Amino acid sequence: MLISIDRDSVCMGDDVASHRVTLDVDPDRTLGSLLAQALREYRLASVGGEVSWIAEVSYGGYRRDEHGVVHAPVSHGLALLHVPCPDGETTIIPLTNHFLAMPLREMAGRAGGTW
């Protein structure tokens, strides 16, 4: 299963290159284990002091309903990621164990097979 991971930029100079990576992962692993792996392999942007990020999962695409109203992809907050200083160890503070414990296959099924 291919999963895309991205992060927001922290300043204008940080916008120069894309932060998106695509990983080929086992669909039976959990969203939480993927988040932990991503944090080990891909560092969060650092600033002059402490920083916190919200890890979210989004699935589905933009869609137009029968009335012509456009609906955004579904998004859920997963965890608060706190970095105490630019070189500190990231702490993961779960916001929902339900989604962190969910297998990627199940999450993809919620999106109708699109991720």
Stockholm file with secondary structure:
# STOCKHOLM 1.0

chainA/1-115         MLISIDRDSVCMGDDVASHRVTLDVDPDRTLGSLLAQALREYRLASVGGEVSWIAEVSYGGYRRDEHGVVHAPVSHGLALLHVPCPDGETTIIPLTNHFLAMPLREMAGRAGGTW
#=GR chainA/1-115 SS CEEEECCCCSSGGGGSSCCCEEEECCTTSBHHHHHHHHHHHSCCCCCSSCEEEEEEEEESCCEECTTSCEECCEEEEEEEEEESSTTSCCEEEESCHHHHTSBHHHHHHHTTTCC
#=GC SS_cons         CEEEECCCCSSGGGGSSCCCEEEECCTTSBHHHHHHHHHHHSCCCCCSSCEEEEEEEEESCCEECTTSCEECCEEEEEEEEEESSTTSCCEEEESCHHHHTSBHHHHHHHTTTCC
//
